[in-house]
Amino acid sequence: MTALLSFVADHAGPRQSEDDEDEANVIILGAGFDARAHRLGLAATHKVRFVEVDAAGTQAKKLQKLRSVPEKINDRVTYLGCDFTTESWPDVLQAGGIRVDLPSMIVWEGVTYYVPPRVISETLEAVAKFQAPAMICFDYPSAQALAVMKDYTASLKEPWLSLGEKRVRGRGLAVRG
Ligand SMILES: C[S@@+](CC[C@H](N)C(=O)[O-])C[C@H]1O[C@@H](n2cnc3c(N)ncnc32)[C@H](O)[C@@H]1O
């Protein structure tokens, strides 16, 4: 959260009017029911666009819920459907008209658990290739958590596919800097 607030303060100036052009993106991959695009109100005060990229089914359920909320919801959120295992999320952003040439913060929380190692590599590679300043915040299971949760999550039919901390670091961070 601190990183998100700092990123917006550093890259998106104060919004003076509704017509101001966005200066930065916060891209939430696998947003699920995360409501911070609405809760924080940052797009109203700063020239920042929130983009939620998620499995189409999850996103449809979220949008249905949001429509039933009486408070005004932030309309500076773009929702894009994507299956990270079969589609390229940067291509989905481009096709959705997102200004990927703007500084972008990518939030990827609670997702690496569910995607195969290849997707982790591709995602980190994609962030490294952004032309404008880009950062990614993500989490991954520890070896202990993986050992405890693997069978349980498989029994729920939501298996943790991640290889855990050591391999994520090896595949992504060490290799891509
Ligand atoms: C545990 S939820 C995390 C939600 C949110 N980021 C949070 O931290 O509360 C996992 C999210 O990853 C998404 N997800 C998992 N596998 C995916 C895939 N292959 N393609 C797109 N989204 C995926 C799910 O739709 C869901 O929104």
The ligand as a MOL file (V3000), in Angstrom:
LIG
                    3D

  0  0  0     0  0            999 V3000
M  V30 BEGIN CTAB
M  V30 COUNTS 27 29 0 0 0
M  V30 BEGIN ATOM
M  V30 1 C -6.7290 -15.2130 -4.4410 0
M  V30 2 S -7.3960 -14.1370 -5.6600 0 CHG=1
M  V30 3 C -6.4710 -12.6360 -5.3030 0
M  V30 4 C -7.3130 -11.4150 -5.5350 0
M  V30 5 C -6.6700 -10.0750 -5.1730 0
M  V30 6 N -5.5000 -9.8050 -5.9670 0
M  V30 7 C -6.3600 -10.0030 -3.7130 0
M  V30 8 O -5.1740 -9.9730 -3.3430 0
M  V30 9 O -7.3000 -9.9690 -2.9250 0 CHG=-1
M  V30 10 C -6.6440 -14.7410 -7.1470 0
M  V30 11 C -6.9980 -13.9370 -8.3900 0
M  V30 12 O -6.1970 -14.4120 -9.4600 0
M  V30 13 C -7.0030 -14.5350 -10.6090 0
M  V30 14 N -6.4350 -15.5620 -11.4730 0
M  V30 15 C -5.9520 -16.7850 -11.1110 0
M  V30 16 N -5.5250 -17.4510 -12.1990 0
M  V30 17 C -5.7390 -16.6160 -13.2580 0
M  V30 18 C -5.5100 -16.7280 -14.6640 0
M  V30 19 N -4.9810 -17.8310 -15.1970 0
M  V30 20 N -5.8500 -15.6910 -15.4500 0
M  V30 21 C -6.3860 -14.5680 -14.9170 0
M  V30 22 N -6.6180 -14.3940 -13.6060 0
M  V30 23 C -6.3040 -15.4140 -12.7960 0
M  V30 24 C -8.3760 -14.9030 -10.0710 0
M  V30 25 O -9.3860 -14.5840 -11.0130 0
M  V30 26 C -8.4530 -14.0550 -8.8040 0
M  V30 27 O -8.9600 -12.7890 -9.0850 0
M  V30 END ATOM
M  V30 BEGIN BOND
M  V30 1 1 1 2
M  V30 2 1 2 3
M  V30 3 1 2 10
M  V30 4 1 3 4
M  V30 5 1 4 5
M  V30 6 1 5 6
M  V30 7 1 5 7
M  V30 8 2 7 8
M  V30 9 1 7 9
M  V30 10 1 10 11
M  V30 11 1 11 12
M  V30 12 1 11 26
M  V30 13 1 12 13
M  V30 14 1 13 14
M  V30 15 1 13 24
M  V30 16 1 14 15
M  V30 17 1 14 23
M  V30 18 2 15 16
M  V30 19 1 16 17
M  V30 20 1 17 18
M  V30 21 2 17 23
M  V30 22 1 18 19
M  V30 23 2 18 20
M  V30 24 1 20 21
M  V30 25 2 21 22
M  V30 26 1 22 23
M  V30 27 1 24 25
M  V30 28 1 24 26
M  V30 29 1 26 27
M  V30 END BOND
M  V30 END CTAB
M  END
